[in-house]
Amino acid sequence: MPVLAQDPSVRREDGTILTASVSVPWESLAAGPGGHRVQVIDYDATTHTMYKPAEVEDGDVPDPADDKEILGDPAFHARNVYALAMRTLNRFEYALGRRVSWGFPAHQLKLLPHAFEEMNSFYSREAQSVVLGYYQRGGEPVFMCLSHDIVVHETTHALLDGLRSGFMKPSSPDQAAFHEAFADVVALLSVFSLSDVLSKLISRDPHIPEQDGVIPRSAVTTERLKESALLGLADDMDGESGAARVNALRRSVDLDPDPKLMERDEYLEPHRRGEILVAATMRAFVDAWARRLDAPDAARTDFIEVRRVVEEGADVARTLLTMAIRGLDYTPPVHLEFGDFLSAMITADSEIRADDMKYGLRQGLLDWFAKYGIEPASGSADGLWEGSDFQLASEGVHFGSLQTDPVEMFRLVWANLEKLSLVPSAYTRIASLRPCVRTSPDDGLPLHETVAECLQYVKIRAAELGPYGLVKPEGMPDSTEIPLEGGSTLILDDYGRLKYEVHNRLPDPANKSDVDKAQARLQSLWEQGYFDEGASFAARLATIHRLRAGEALEPRAEVW
């Protein structure tokens, strides 16, 4: 299906809008388009207009006739958002080796390409929707549904909500920032995985003279690629999509490494803090890209083919995107910190790609994250989670049901409460159970794993925090209901043996470190307004995006 490669401001040499073709899973589509996972409903709440549902014939979808159709045809807008959302979903399912559910009790995510006239777009769990706005500039409408990275960004929010619903809660500055940062990373790497975009960014750089399909090798250094690709994309984005995203991207790319950056007050705010994660990841991407283009002295030439530069960049982007998505399975289910995500990415990738010599992405991520003050939560030099050193007692557990039946998995967990350091008196449940089959790119053999989320919580009132070693935040009423939460992610092999247990457990009142962490989480939730009446994750996402859309460079307060 044809999609916009970036947004209408990115154009070919002849001045026409740059499009690209992407592959999406085949299905018989209803008008809309509407499929079994994504349904486009084109209603404009500002003008009270219901647009005619777009038709999609079976087979390949033809390219738009001209720029007029791209900019003015609601049917093309509807097909564009459908294709980008399905491509993103497909990328997640490929990386994770299984079907991925949404974070709400329905099978279809609704996409509204012309939802309202406002410089804002967001995902709403309550509405089971991704809503995309539009605004006027110079008397002409600018449609956010025509921005590749905005559509992918919002779809990623929906997918992340389905995979880790606990990450919605701002129990730390890192977790409050993660949704935005991860969605930005996925959106950027999705754009860079398109060869057409990279070719355009390189060819438009006046400092990279191209002749007969080759460019000087001096033009593909890490610094030069950063300037031409990352900052070049920021320059193009400035044309049609408002200052918000280009400011965030430019700040991330230009963010000088500093191990103490995370401690600064301005980077305690969620969307500024998220820029650190984006910066470290994208710097690792550019470094790996430059390494792939390097050559031994004996084989080095003064020039290199543009085609190879583009192919290597797109390949590295796809590989790093897969690493980032796959890492979600190896994160703790609650109270995420950036160091947890780093160890999760490294461990998940090492399980499926034993040899990283081709890209050097694992070491590159460790190096760049460290430069921004993010150390792997595993505490090891290689960043890997420590493998399980004990075997779960499995008497009475039916192995055949262990991968698909949450009750059977709970039976296994209940039989091993002490080994897993779980609290018997807390409410315990299996929040998700996901069998996975991933294919190794090295030997083509499948890797079978089962990923289970085990959550525990104790619901108390603020006046009852004392026995847990906690004190209520200043101004919190005694009657405020507080769920103290903990959880473990269990990774089992294809024989039901425990490979990894990644946890952030309920606080132990006798452990000062546990109590200090729990107190900081409670304070963060209170300061972010999580306990306020009417608090809503959809409202928070909408507010974050609205602030980004109109923000100055100074940080702005978040609200729920």
C-alpha positions in Angstrom: 0.0 0.0 0.0 1.3 3.5 -0.8 2.0 5.8 2.2 3.7 9.1 2.8 7.4 8.5 3.4 7.4 11.2 6.1 5.0 14.1 5.6 3.9 16.4 2.7 7.0 18.7 3.2 9.4 15.9 2.2 9.5 16.1 -1.6 11.4 14.5 -4.5 13.8 16.5 -6.7 10.9 17.3 -9.1 8.9 18.9 -6.2 6.4 16.2 -5.8 5.6 14.7 -2.4 7.7 11.7 -1.5 5.7 8.5 -1.1 6.8 4.9 -0.4 5.2 1.5 -0.7 4.9 -0.7 2.4 3.7 -4.3 2.8 0.9 -5.1 5.2 -0.7 -8.5 6.0 -3.3 -9.4 3.4 -6.9 -9.5 4.6 -10.3 -9.0 3.1 -11.1 -5.4 3.9 -14.5 -3.7 4.5 -14.9 -0.1 3.5 -13.2 2.3 5.8 -10.7 0.5 5.4 -11.8 -1.9 8.1 -10.0 -5.1 9.0 -9.9 -7.5 11.9 -7.4 -5.4 13.9 -7.7 -1.8 12.7 -10.9 0.0 11.6 -10.8 3.5 10.1 -13.8 5.7 11.1 -13.5 9.0 9.4 -15.7 11.4 11.5 -14.8 15.1 12.0 -16.2 16.2 15.4 -15.4 19.9 14.6 -17.5 20.1 11.4 -19.8 17.2 12.2 -18.8 15.5 9.0 -18.8 11.8 8.3 -16.6 11.1 5.3 -17.4 8.3 2.9 -15.6 5.1 3.9 -12.6 4.4 1.7 -12.8 1.3 -0.5 -9.8 -1.0 -1.0 -9.9 -3.6 -3.7 -8.1 -6.9 -3.2 -4.5 -6.9 -4.3 -2.0 -4.0 -4.6 -3.3 -0.5 -4.0 -2.4 1.9 -6.8 -0.3 5.0 -6.0 -2.1 8.3 -5.7 -2.5 10.1 -9.0 -0.8 13.4 -7.9 -0.2 15.7 -4.9 -3.7 17.0 -5.1 -5.1 13.6 -4.3 -2.5 13.2 -1.4 -3.4 16.5 0.2 -7.1 16.6 -0.5 -8.6 13.1 -0.8 -10.0 11.8 2.5 -9.9 8.3 1.0 -6.2 8.4 0.6 -5.8 9.8 4.1 -7.8 6.8 5.4 -5.7 4.3 3.5 -2.5 6.0 4.7 -3.4 5.6 8.4 -4.6 2.1 7.9 -1.4 1.0 6.2 0.9 2.7 8.7 -1.0 1.3 11.7 -1.0 -2.2 10.3 2.7 -2.0 9.3 3.5 -1.0 12.9 1.4 -3.8 14.3 3.0 -6.3 11.9 6.5 -5.1 13.1 5.6 -5.7 16.7 4.2 -9.2 16.0 7.3 -10.1 14.0 9.6 -9.0 16.7 7.7 -10.6 19.6 6.8 -13.8 17.7 3.1 -13.8 18.5 -0.2 -11.9 18.1 -0.4 -8.7 20.1 -3.6 -7.6 21.8 -4.7 -4.0 22.4 -5.0 -2.6 25.9 -8.8 -2.6 25.9 -11.5 -5.4 25.6 -12.0 -5.2 21.9 -10.1 -6.6 18.8 -10.2 -3.5 16.6 -8.4 -0.2 17.2 -10.3 2.7 15.7 -8.4 5.3 13.7 -9.9 8.7 13.1 -7.8 10.5 10.5 -9.8 13.9 10.7 -11.0 13.7 14.3 -11.0 17.5 15.1 -9.5 20.8 14.2 -6.7 21.1 16.7 -2.9 20.7 16.7 -3.0 17.5 18.6 -3.2 13.7 18.2 -3.4 11.0 20.9 -4.3 7.4 21.8 -7.3 6.9 24.1 -7.8 3.6 25.9 -11.2 4.7 27.0 -12.3 5.4 23.4 -10.3 2.5 22.0 -9.0 4.9 19.4 -6.2 6.8 17.9 -7.5 10.3 17.1 -5.6 12.5 14.7 -6.2 16.2 14.4 -5.6 18.9 11.8 -5.0 22.6 11.9 -4.9 25.7 9.6 -1.8 27.3 8.4 -1.9 30.1 5.8 -5.5 29.3 5.1 -4.7 25.6 4.3 -5.3 22.6 6.4 -2.4 20.6 7.7 -3.4 17.0 8.4 -1.5 15.0 11.1 -2.8 11.8 9.5 -0.4 12.5 6.7 2.7 12.4 9.0 4.3 9.0 9.0 5.9 9.3 12.4 2.8 10.8 14.1 0.6 7.8 13.0 3.3 5.3 14.1 3.9 7.1 17.3 0.2 7.0 18.3 -0.2 3.4 17.2 2.8 2.5 19.4 1.1 4.0 22.4 -1.8 1.6 21.8 0.4 -1.4 21.3 2.6 -0.6 24.4 -0.6 -0.2 26.5 -1.6 -3.7 25.4 1.8 -5.2 26.2 2.5 -3.4 29.5 -0.6 -1.7 30.9 1.3 -0.9 34.1 3.6 1.5 32.3 0.7 4.0 32.2 1.2 5.0 35.8 3.9 7.7 36.5 5.4 5.9 39.5 8.8 7.3 38.6 10.2 10.0 36.3 11.5 7.2 34.0 8.1 5.4 33.8 6.2 8.7 33.3 8.6 9.4 30.4 8.8 6.0 28.8 5.5 5.9 26.8 6.5 9.1 24.9 10.1 8.2 24.5 9.5 4.6 23.3 6.8 5.8 20.9 9.3 8.4 19.5 12.0 5.7 19.1 9.7 3.4 17.2 8.4 6.2 15.0 11.9 7.4 14.1 13.3 4.0 13.4 10.2 3.2 11.3 10.9 6.2 9.1 14.6 5.4 8.8 13.8 1.8 7.8 12.4 3.2 4.6 15.2 3.4 2.0 13.4 6.2 0.1 13.6 8.5 3.1 17.3 7.8 3.7 18.1 8.3 0.1 16.3 11.6 0.1 18.0 12.8 3.3 21.4 12.0 2.0 20.9 13.5 -1.5 19.5 16.8 -0.1 22.6 17.4 2.1 24.7 20.1 0.3 27.8 18.9 2.1 27.5 15.4 0.5 28.4 15.8 -3.2 26.9 12.9 -5.2 28.1 12.0 -8.6 27.2 8.9 -10.7 25.6 7.2 -7.6 28.7 7.5 -5.3 29.6 9.9 -2.6 33.0 10.6 -0.7 33.6 8.1 2.1 34.4 11.2 4.3 30.7 12.0 4.1 29.6 8.8 6.0 31.3 9.4 9.3 29.2 9.2 12.5 29.0 13.0 12.8 28.2 13.5 9.1 25.4 10.9 9.2 24.0 12.5 12.3 23.9 15.9 10.6 22.5 14.6 7.3 20.0 12.0 8.6 18.8 13.0 12.0 19.0 16.7 11.7 18.0 16.5 8.1 14.8 14.8 9.1 14.2 17.5 11.7 14.6 20.2 9.0 12.1 18.4 6.8 9.6 17.8 9.6 9.6 21.5 10.3 7.7 22.1 7.1 4.3 20.6 7.7 4.0 19.2 11.2 4.5 22.1 13.5 7.4 23.0 15.8 6.6 20.4 18.5 8.2 17.2 17.0 11.1 19.0 15.3 11.9 20.7 18.6 11.9 17.4 20.4 13.9 15.6 17.8 16.4 18.4 17.4 16.9 18.7 21.2 17.4 14.9 21.4 20.0 14.8 18.6 21.8 17.9 19.9 21.8 16.7 23.5 25.4 16.5 24.5 26.2 13.3 26.5 26.5 14.0 30.3 26.3 11.2 32.9 24.7 13.7 35.3 22.0 14.8 32.9 19.3 12.7 34.5 19.8 14.6 37.8 19.0 18.0 36.4 15.6 19.4 37.5 14.5 20.1 33.9 15.0 16.4 33.0 12.8 15.2 35.9 9.9 16.3 33.7 8.5 13.4 31.6 8.8 14.6 28.0 12.2 16.2 28.6 13.4 13.1 30.3 12.2 11.0 27.4 14.5 12.9 25.1 17.5 11.3 26.9 16.3 7.8 26.0 15.7 8.9 22.4 19.1 10.6 22.1 21.0 7.5 23.4 19.1 5.2 21.1 19.5 7.3 18.0 23.2 8.0 18.6 23.7 4.2 18.9 21.8 3.8 15.6 24.1 6.3 13.8 27.2 4.8 15.2 26.2 1.3 14.1 25.4 2.7 10.6 28.8 4.3 10.3 30.5 1.1 11.4 28.7 -0.9 8.8 30.1 1.4 6.1 33.7 1.2 7.4 36.2 -0.9 5.6 39.8 -2.2 6.3 42.6 0.0 5.0 43.5 -2.5 2.3 40.0 -2.4 0.9 39.2 1.2 1.5 38.3 3.5 -1.4 37.8 7.2 -1.5 34.1 6.8 -2.6 31.2 4.6 -1.6 27.9 3.8 -3.4 24.9 5.7 -2.2 22.8 2.6 -2.6 25.0 0.8 -0.1 24.8 3.7 2.4 21.0 3.6 2.2 20.7 -0.2 2.4 22.9 -0.4 5.5 21.1 2.4 7.3 17.7 0.9 6.7 19.0 -2.5 7.8 20.4 -1.2 11.0 17.2 0.8 11.7 15.1 -2.4 11.2 17.4 -4.4 13.5 17.5 -1.8 16.3 13.7 -1.4 16.0 13.2 -5.2 16.5 15.6 -5.1 19.5 13.6 -2.3 21.1 10.2 -4.0 20.6 11.5 -7.4 21.7 13.0 -5.9 24.8 9.5 -5.2 26.1 9.0 -8.9 26.9 12.0 -8.8 29.3 11.0 -5.7 31.3 9.5 -5.8 34.7 5.7 -5.4 34.5 5.6 -2.3 36.8 7.9 0.5 38.0 10.0 0.6 34.9 13.3 2.6 34.8 15.5 3.3 31.8 18.2 0.9 33.1 15.5 -1.9 33.1 14.8 -1.3 29.5 18.5 -1.3 28.5 19.0 -4.7 30.2 15.8 -6.0 28.7 16.9 -5.0 25.1 20.4 -6.5 25.6 19.1 -9.8 27.1 16.3 -10.3 24.6 18.6 -9.7 21.6 21.3 -12.0 22.9 18.7 -14.8 23.2 17.9 -14.7 19.5 21.2 -13.3 18.1 24.1 -14.9 19.8 26.6 -13.0 17.6 26.4 -9.2 17.4 29.6 -8.7 15.5 27.8 -7.6 12.4 26.1 -4.5 14.0 27.7 -4.1 17.4 24.4 -2.7 18.6 24.5 -4.2 22.1 27.8 -2.7 23.1 26.8 0.5 21.2 23.7 0.8 23.3 25.6 0.2 26.6 28.2 2.8 25.7 25.8 5.5 24.6 23.3 4.9 27.5 26.2 5.2 29.9 27.3 8.5 28.4 23.8 9.8 29.4 24.0 8.4 32.9 21.9 5.3 32.3 23.4 2.0 33.5 21.9 -1.5 33.0 19.7 -2.5 35.8 21.3 -6.0 35.8 24.4 -4.5 37.3 26.6 -6.6 35.0 29.2 -5.2 32.5 27.5 -6.9 29.6 24.0 -5.6 30.6 22.4 -9.1 30.6 19.8 -10.1 33.2 21.1 -12.8 35.4 19.6 -16.2 34.5 17.5 -18.1 37.0 19.6 -20.3 39.3 16.7 -22.4 40.6 14.2 -24.8 39.2 10.5 -24.3 39.8 8.6 -27.0 41.6 6.1 -28.3 39.0 4.2 -31.1 40.8 0.6 -31.1 39.8 1.2 -28.6 36.9 0.1 -29.8 33.5 2.8 -28.8 31.1 0.5 -28.9 28.0 -1.6 -26.1 29.4 1.2 -24.0 30.9 1.7 -21.9 27.8 -1.9 -21.0 27.2 -3.9 -21.2 30.4 -3.4 -18.5 33.0 -4.9 -20.7 35.7 -2.2 -23.3 35.1 0.5 -20.7 35.2 -0.9 -19.4 38.5 -0.8 -23.0 39.8 3.0 -23.0 39.0 3.5 -19.6 40.6 1.5 -20.5 43.7 3.6 -23.6 44.2 6.8 -21.5 44.2 5.8 -18.4 46.1 8.8 -18.6 48.4 11.3 -19.1 45.7 9.9 -16.2 43.7 9.8 -14.0 46.9 6.1 -13.3 46.5 3.9 -12.2 49.4 1.2 -14.8 50.1 -1.1 -12.3 51.7 -1.1 -10.0 48.7 -3.6 -10.2 45.8 -1.8 -12.2 43.1 -2.8 -12.7 39.5 -1.4 -13.6 36.1 -1.9 -10.5 34.2 -0.8 -12.0 30.8 0.4 -15.2 29.4 2.1 -15.1 26.0 3.7 -18.1 24.2 6.2 -16.8 21.6 8.0 -18.3 18.6 10.9 -16.2 17.3 13.2 -17.1 14.5 17.0 -16.7 14.8 18.5 -14.7 11.9 21.7 -16.6 12.4 20.6 -20.2 11.8 16.9 -19.9 11.0 15.9 -22.1 14.0 12.9 -21.1 16.2 13.2 -20.0 19.8 10.2 -21.0 21.9 9.5 -19.0 25.0 6.6 -18.3 27.3 6.3 -14.8 28.9 4.1 -14.4 31.9 3.3 -11.3 33.9 2.7 -12.0 37.6 1.3 -9.0 39.5 0.7 -8.4 43.2 -0.9 -5.6 45.0 -2.2 -4.6 48.4 -4.9 -1.9 48.5 -4.8 0.2 51.6 -5.7 3.8 52.6 -3.2 6.5 53.1 -3.7 6.3 56.9 -2.5 2.7 56.8 0.9 3.3 55.3 2.8 3.1 58.6 3.2 -0.7 58.9 4.8 -0.7 55.4 7.4 1.8 56.5 5.8 4.5 54.3 4.5 8.0 55.0 1.8 9.7 53.0 2.8 12.6 50.8 2.1 16.1 52.1 -1.5 17.1 51.4 -2.8 13.6 50.7 -6.1 12.8 52.6 -6.0 9.9 55.0 -8.9 8.3 53.0 -7.0 8.1 49.7 -6.9 4.5 48.4 -3.4 3.4 47.5 -2.6 0.2 45.6 1.0 -0.9 46.6 2.1 -2.8 43.5 4.8 -5.2 42.6 5.3 -7.8 39.9 7.6 -10.2 38.1 8.0 -11.1 34.5 8.7 -14.8 34.1 10.5 -16.1 31.0 10.2 -19.9 30.5 11.8 -22.0 27.9 9.9 -24.6 25.7 10.2 -27.2 28.5 8.6 -24.9 31.1 11.9 -24.2 32.9 12.5 -20.7 34.3 15.1 -18.8 32.3 14.7 -15.3 33.7 12.7 -13.6 36.5 12.6 -9.8 36.1 11.0 -8.2 39.0 10.1 -5.1 41.0 8.4 -6.8 44.0 6.2 -5.4 46.7 8.3 -3.4 49.3 9.6 -5.4 52.3 9.2 -3.1 55.4 12.4 -4.6 56.8 14.4 -3.6 53.7 15.3 0.1 53.7 16.2 0.1 50.0 12.7 -1.3 49.2 11.0 1.2 51.4 12.9 4.2 49.9 12.0 3.1 46.4 8.4 2.6 47.3 8.3 6.0 49.0 9.7 7.7 45.9 7.1 5.9 43.7 4.3 7.0 45.9 5.5 10.6 45.9 5.8 10.6 42.1 2.3 9.3 41.7 1.0 12.0 44.0 2.9 14.8 42.3 1.7 13.7 38.9 -1.9 13.8 40.0 -2.5 10.1 39.6 -4.8 10.0 42.6 -6.9 13.0 41.5 -10.6 12.5 40.9 -11.2 12.0 37.2 -7.6 11.2 36.4 -7.3 9.6 33.0 -4.3 8.3 31.0 -6.0 9.5 27.7 -6.2 13.0 29.2 -2.6 12.8 30.2 -1.4 11.8 26.7 -3.6 14.4 25.1 -2.1 17.1 27.4 1.4 16.0 26.8 1.0 16.2 23.1 -0.8 19.5 23.3 2.0 20.9 25.4 4.6 19.6 22.9 2.6 21.1 20.0 2.7 24.6 21.5 5.6 24.5 23.9 8.6 26.8 24.1 11.9 25.3 24.9 11.3 25.7 28.7 9.8 22.6 30.4 6.1 22.7 31.1 4.2 20.9 33.9 2.4 17.8 33.1 -1.2 17.2 34.3 -3.6 14.3 34.3 
